Amino acid sequence: MRIDPEPNCAEFVMLAQYLDYQRETLLSKTDGLTREQLAQKHSPSELTLAGLLNHLALVEEDWMEVRFAGLPDREPWASVDWDDDPNWEFRTAALLDPVLLRSRYRDACDRSRAVVSKSTGLDQLSVKTLGDGRNFSLRWVLLHLVEETARHAGHADFLREAIDGTVGE
């Protein structure tokens, strides 16, 4: 269930609330759809709601668990040859059951929240570095996840409308 972020609270709480709001927005756009509906493409884009769910599960796990916390990759991502199939998470999502996709995303979000809860604060630096060798802060990765999730929630809004006419929040 989406809960509006508090308008006057600590930065740490506000970032977490905004991210959760966007996560729930994305999930609401996929609620009640069949596998076929989640896999529908709408020209000229190749994006699907299934692909967005799978992609954002990967994004949560990769940024928070692997890059920030330094945990190992988990399946199904660990055994993917990303050089050979860079869009694997989008391509294979159409084959997955909607319950599994939504659960995978929710579980990834829960594990991200667990990483955040164990952190020392917003200034804590990542275990792994960005491509340029710099570490990033928890604040940076939370803002990155808000941006990534909100952008894809906007895509999901259009896709859902094209599938069954559902619009709005």
GIHUNOR-V427156 format. One record per residue. RES is the residue in one small letter. PSI is psi in radians with two decimals (* if undefined). Layout:
res = <RES;RES>
psi = <PSI;PSI>
This chain:
res = <m;r;i;d;p;e;p;n;c;a;e;f;v;m;l;a;q;y;l;d;y;q;r;e;t;l;l;s;k;t;d;g;l;t;r;e;q;l;a;q;k;h;s;p;s;e;l;t;l;a;g;l;l;n;h;l;a;l;v;e;e;d;w;m;e;v;r;f;a;g;l;p;d;r;e;p;w;a;s;v;d;w;d;d;d;p;n;w;e;f;r;t;a;a;l;l;d;p;v;l;l;r;s;r;y;r;d;a;c;d;r;s;r;a;v;v;s;k;s;t;g;l;d;q;l;s;v;k;t;l;g;d;g;r;n;f;s;l;r;w;v;l;l;h;l;v;e;e;t;a;r;h;a;g;h;a;d;f;l;r;e;a;i;d;g;t;v;g;e>
psi = <2.34;2.33;2.20;2.35;2.54;2.36;-0.21;1.50;3.08;2.60;-0.79;-0.85;-0.74;-0.77;-0.78;-0.72;-0.71;-0.70;-0.80;-0.65;-0.78;-0.66;-0.82;-0.57;-0.83;-0.81;-0.65;-0.52;-0.27;-0.06;2.27;0.10;2.64;2.97;-0.74;-0.73;-0.74;-0.44;-0.03;2.34;2.60;1.91;2.47;0.07;2.69;-0.05;2.52;2.79;-0.65;-0.79;-0.68;-0.75;-0.82;-0.75;-0.80;-0.47;-0.78;-0.79;-0.83;-0.89;-0.77;-0.81;-0.77;-0.87;-0.88;-1.00;-0.81;-0.92;-0.28;0.31;2.76;2.70;2.54;2.87;2.59;-0.01;-0.57;-0.57;0.11;2.38;1.58;-0.49;-0.66;-0.53;1.27;-0.28;0.47;-0.82;-0.55;-0.79;-0.78;-0.26;-0.54;-0.37;-0.14;2.57;2.43;-0.67;-0.74;-0.79;-0.84;-0.67;-0.74;-0.77;-0.81;-0.75;-0.73;-0.71;-0.71;-0.73;-0.60;-0.76;-0.65;-0.72;-0.79;-0.74;-0.44;-0.04;2.86;-0.09;3.10;-0.40;-0.07;2.38;2.69;2.71;-0.77;2.83;2.87;3.05;-0.45;0.12;-0.08;2.49;2.74;2.71;2.85;-0.68;-0.82;-0.82;-0.58;-0.75;-0.68;-0.77;-0.63;-0.84;-0.85;-0.78;-0.74;-0.71;-0.79;-0.47;-0.62;-0.74;-0.76;-0.59;-0.82;-0.74;-0.77;-0.73;-0.70;-0.49;-0.91;0.20;-0.03;2.22;2.95;-2.94;*>
